[in-house]
Each structure stands twice: as C-alpha cells, then as structure tokens.
C-alpha cells in the first residue's frame, strides 16, 4: 500500500515548485505525466532517507487557470504526495517536513466514518403520516415543484440508477471512492475503481435521493421532484463490529464537493458527518470555495444525541439539520454540537432503496434532504422569476420562517425551528416583489 500525504504550502514558495503537476485522480489512471520532486528542502529530506514519491495536485482547477475563488480558498496550494514504495513514511520524516516554515499542513489520508441509520426494507406499515405535511410541502408545491436547471448534488453512497422512482432524475454522476494506499479488508463492494459506475451498494444514498426527487410511484413524491440530481459517490460501506458504517477518505469527499460545485450544483446534500481528529477542520477550504460560488451546503447534524461536532455540519455557512419525530419534537438521536440551523422530519421516513425496492429509515440523514429539497424549491421559484437567491437570502428566509419549538430564537437542539415552507414561500415572494 502506497501512502498518500496531503501537504499545503504558503503562496510565497510557488515559484520553487515544479510546473505541470498532474491532478491526483488523473495520475492514478494515467502516469504519462510523472513529477518526482516538490520543494528542494522537502526533496532533500526524502532523498536522505531513500524515499521516493510522486507529486500530484489535490484539486483540479475549473478551467485552464486557477480562478480567484479557488485561489482565495487556497486550493492551488494543496498537493498530494504519493510514496513510490509500500509502507508508511516514518514519523521522524513527517516531523522534519512539518517544521519547515513554508508548510502549513501535512497529514496522511484520513478516513471518516458516518454511521448509517438502520433501514427496514419494505416496512410501509410503519409510516402513519406524510412527513411533507409537517413542513407545509403541499403548499410550497402550489408555487413550484422545482425546475430542471436547479441541481441538487447528493454526496453519499451512490444511487440505485435503475430505480423507477429516480428515472430521468439523475443528470450527472461521479465516483470518488478510491481507497488505494489503505487497508480495505473491512470494506464491502468496489472501493478501488473511481471509473466504476457510482452504484449504491448499501442503500443510504438511494434512500436520500428518493426523499429529494422521487416520482411518487409507490412512495410520497420527492420534495423537489422537478429538480435535477447529481449523484456523487464519496462513501463506501465498511463493517464495524456488527454494524455497517459509511466510510470515505475526507480528502476524496472534498474532491467530490469541488466536482459538484464546478459542474453546476446549486445545492449539495451531505447526509454524513465526520468527527474532527486533529489538524485543520475537515472540509474547511472546500466549503469556503463552495460558498464563494453561491452553492448551498446542507448536512446532517449527526445521530448520537450528544454535543459531538460533525463536519461539514459544524462549519460556518453550512446548514446543519436535526430531526423531528412524527409529533414534531426533536428526536433523542439528533446530535447538537453543530450550530443547528433548522429541523425537519427524520423519523420513519419511507423512500426508495436497493434493488428497486423501498425502505423505512430514521436519522438526521433523512431530515437533511427535506431541507436540501426545500432550498432547491426556493431557488427554483426565484429562478423562474429571474432572480438568483444568495446564501444570505436563503439563511434569512429559513431563520425567519421556521416554527420555533422553544421560547428561544435559536435553540441548541432545534435551531431556528421546524421548517415551514408556507411561510418561507410567502417571505420569498415578498422579497422578489
């Protein structure tokens, strides 16, 4: 296993770095452009210990040159060094490189895990109410069911592409699950071929996609059924004891976010959360880039019912979503370490699943797409009226129209309250007029 190292440097040393450094994902598939040096001081450290490496870029510019937004987020200063021999680089060498004054970050690839709520296949009998009624979704759909030009990217485990509920809904797809250089013995299914179809192998991404945009053939119609979906597989399935959890390389998830932004996503749904385990905050640079492009990121707050922070939901600018039960109360499993923005239905949600089937599941993973879909509806209506909603306008609308669940303006567990799309669309209409 060849270790991958993420390294970030200061802008002042750019002229000392090689030209024409390949993007890491391209390099894995095509090694015609090989770069075996980086900065002279780092090259000396590697050579003194008889280690060789390949230099690649962590991110790919969206165009022939880096844009101002990409530069502002420091994406052009982040690289991936790939060892040419198996094994890990000794800590002593890592420490030498870390202490160089021009190195701002150095770390090996980190796997983040996200616990999947248990899906109960075919359990329609558990569903007693339409969760859309709780957030006044039928009222919102009198205004719009979405437009195809508004795209929601689902960063998850992929999708069941043949599912009738998702037929003609998915306009773009991409696979970022590539665990080369890591121990993959605990993983299930394909984890090494980024060129493979991002087919869902565990059902989580399919369930989320159905909540967003299902046709409503044998389940409730999706929140924004006329919007387009982009399926981005960033999580594989991994056995953890008797459970199956979603697991992905944090840096590959970052690449998935950038791909979604650069390919026209208006909203990104991330029904996942990663704990912070040292170094810079997970996803911080790439979320900054997404927000600069006016892309709304909605993320699950977590499912352990504690004050634990899960990322990207705990980052500034991301809408962190908690879950309510069928009575409209915040569920006990909702994590509240992130600054929760709003809550939405997340208990016994029936949606599309593997093998063209259906399942019931509960979690903030299910609440998140209700909010992502709601944002897509708001953006769709504004689009139809010739207006592009900004991140600030979306935040203003949701924070001022959600139904408070406590006496506080913003509650630690409930945020600004339960999504209320009737009031959201009334306020949006007032803004547009």
VENLIN-V942326 format. One record per run of one state. SS is the DSSP state (h for helix, s for strand, l for the rest). FROM is the first residue (numbers start at 1). LEN is the number of residues. If there is no record, write none. Layout:
# VENLIN-V942326
SS;FROM;LEN + SS;FROM;LEN
This chain:
# VENLIN-V942326
l;1;1 + s;2;1 + l;3;1 + s;4;6 + l;10;1 + h;11;6 + l;17;6 + s;23;1 + h;24;6 + l;30;10 + h;40;9 + l;49;4 + s;53;5 + l;58;10 + h;68;5 + l;73;2 + h;75;3 + s;78;6 + l;84;3 + s;87;1 + l;88;3 + h;91;8 + l;99;4 + s;103;6 + l;109;2 + s;111;5 + l;116;4 + s;120;2 + l;122;2 + h;124;3 + l;127;4 + h;131;4 + l;135;2 + h;137;7 + l;144;7 + s;151;6 + l;157;2 + s;159;1 + l;160;4 + h;164;3 + l;167;3 + s;170;6 + l;176;11 + s;187;2 + l;189;10 + s;199;1 + l;200;4 + h;204;10 + l;214;14 + s;228;6 + l;234;2 + s;236;5 + l;241;2 + s;243;7 + h;250;13 + l;263;4 + s;267;4 + l;271;3 + s;274;1 + l;275;9 + h;284;9 + l;293;3 + s;296;5 + l;301;10 + s;311;1 + l;312;7 + s;319;6 + l;325;5 + s;330;1 + l;331;9 + s;340;6 + l;346;3 + s;349;4 + l;353;1 + h;354;3 + l;357;1 + s;358;4 + l;362;2 + h;364;21 + l;385;6 + h;391;11 + l;402;1 + s;403;1 + l;404;7 + s;411;1 + l;412;3 + s;415;1 + l;416;2 + s;418;1 + l;419;2 + h;421;12 + l;433;1
